[in-house]
Amino acid sequence: QVQLVESGGGLVQAGGSLRLSCAASGSIFSSNLMGWYRQAPGKQRELVAIITSGGSTNYADAVKGRFTISRDNAKNTVYLQMSSLKPEDTAVYYCNVRDVRGGVAENYWGQGTQVTVSS
């Protein structure tokens, strides 16, 4: 029983900030990769940011310099600090965890949290 619970979404004005969090619980072994994806209406889901268990990060070009991903391994929680938000950031944001054990990888997804940025 693996569950990812997201929180922190909401409505914010352009230029504002939000922090998303995603707490993973259940039968998760390694959480090798944790990340955030987003999906706007009519568009495909896209990668926003990822972070490895060792703390290495990668960001989509559209959010570099504005978003920061971090994780607390003890809590199995991943965060996304979003600053200088733009209307183009409006989307449903999903967290993802890739868990690897014995050469077998499992992907888990959060329920999604809405982020709306007004102009």
Secondary structure as UniProt FT lines:
FT   STRAND          3..7
FT   STRAND          10..13
FT   TURN            14..15
FT   STRAND          18..25
FT   STRAND          33..39
FT   TURN            41..42
FT   STRAND          46..52
FT   TURN            53..54
FT   STRAND          57..59
FT   HELIX           61..63
FT   TURN            64..66
FT   STRAND          67..72
FT   TURN            73..76
FT   STRAND          77..82
FT   HELIX           87..89
FT   STRAND          91..101
FT   TURN            102..103
FT   STRAND          104..109
FT   STRAND          113..118
//
